[in-house]
Amino acid sequence: MAKTPNYTEEQTAELVEGYIAVSGEPEALRNAYVENMASKFGKSVRSIRAKLSRENVYVAKKPTAKDGSPIVRKDALVAELALQVGLPVDSAINMTKVDIKNVIACIESLRDEIEDLSIEMSTSTED
């Protein structure tokens, strides 16, 4: 017995084409599109998302921390720290994410202070 497809080729094409058009838009607009298509095709939102995923076009929601900030991977933080100090800091992977963020913030703060001091020194020598 042949399996009946859940989506016709025309439905799939319409779904994919429309989603690609809104894929660069904010999440709320993408969600509205998915909900509209679910209503139009008589499918669940979950089914529409699954179909878009199978078609490799679905843009997943970016994971966020409890405070709403984007989740940053530890290896990305270590790479940022290495950029800040200009040296490889492979052992920083053993630090906590909070500690790495604090070190990066400290370096940025020191750079700002150095920049301010250099501006003050250059204006005082001009007088």
C-alpha positions in Angstrom: 0.0 0.0 0.0 1.4 3.4 -1.1 1.8 6.1 1.6 -0.2 9.2 1.0 2.0 12.3 1.2 1.0 14.9 3.8 1.9 17.8 1.5 1.4 18.0 -2.3 4.3 19.3 -4.4 2.4 22.5 -4.9 1.8 23.0 -1.2 5.5 22.3 -0.5 6.6 24.8 -3.2 4.2 27.5 -1.9 5.3 26.9 1.7 9.0 27.0 0.9 8.8 30.0 -1.4 6.8 32.0 1.0 9.0 31.1 4.0 12.2 32.0 2.2 10.6 35.4 1.5 10.1 36.0 5.2 13.2 34.2 6.5 15.2 37.4 7.0 12.4 39.1 8.9 11.9 39.2 12.7 10.8 36.0 14.4 7.3 37.3 15.1 6.7 37.7 11.3 8.1 34.2 10.6 5.8 32.7 13.2 2.8 34.5 11.8 3.6 33.1 8.4 3.8 29.6 9.8 0.5 30.0 11.6 -1.2 31.4 8.5 0.0 28.4 6.4 -1.0 25.9 9.1 -4.5 27.4 9.0 -4.6 27.5 5.2 -3.5 23.9 4.7 -5.4 22.6 7.7 -2.2 21.4 9.4 -0.7 22.0 12.8 2.0 24.7 13.3 4.3 21.9 14.4 3.7 20.0 11.1 4.5 23.2 9.1 7.7 23.7 11.0 8.7 20.1 10.5 8.1 20.3 6.8 10.1 23.5 6.5 12.9 21.8 8.5 12.8 18.8 6.1 13.1 21.2 3.2 16.1 22.8 4.9 14.7 26.4 5.0 13.4 26.7 8.6 15.1 29.3 10.7 15.1 28.1 14.3 14.6 30.4 17.2 17.9 31.5 18.6 18.4 30.1 22.1 18.5 32.7 24.9 19.5 32.7 28.5 17.0 33.2 31.4 17.7 36.9 31.3 16.8 37.1 27.6 20.4 37.6 26.3 21.7 35.4 23.5 23.6 32.3 24.5 27.2 32.5 23.7 29.3 29.4 23.4 32.4 29.1 25.6 34.7 28.5 22.7 33.5 31.8 21.1 34.3 33.6 24.3 37.8 32.1 24.4 38.3 33.2 20.8 37.1 36.7 21.7 39.5 36.8 24.6 42.4 35.7 22.4 41.6 38.5 20.0 41.5 41.0 22.9 44.9 40.0 24.3 46.5 39.2 20.9 47.8 35.8 22.2 46.5 32.2 22.1 44.7 31.5 25.4 43.8 27.9 25.0 43.8 27.3 28.7 41.0 29.9 29.2 38.6 27.1 28.1 39.0 25.9 31.7 37.6 29.1 33.1 33.8 29.7 33.6 31.9 31.7 31.0 31.3 34.4 33.6 35.0 34.7 34.4 35.9 34.9 30.7 33.3 37.6 30.2 34.6 39.5 33.2 38.2 39.4 31.8 37.0 40.6 28.4 35.1 43.4 30.0 38.1 44.4 32.1 40.4 44.5 29.1 37.8 46.6 27.2 37.6 49.0 30.2 41.4 49.3 30.4 41.6 50.0 26.7 39.0 52.8 27.1 41.0 54.3 30.0 44.2 54.2 28.1 42.5 55.9 25.1 41.1 58.6 27.4 44.6 59.1 29.0 46.3 59.3 25.6 43.7 61.9 24.5 44.3 63.9 27.7 48.1 63.8 27.2 47.9 64.8 23.5 45.7 67.8 24.4 47.9 68.9 27.3 51.1 68.8 25.2 49.4 71.0 22.5 48.8 73.8 25.1 
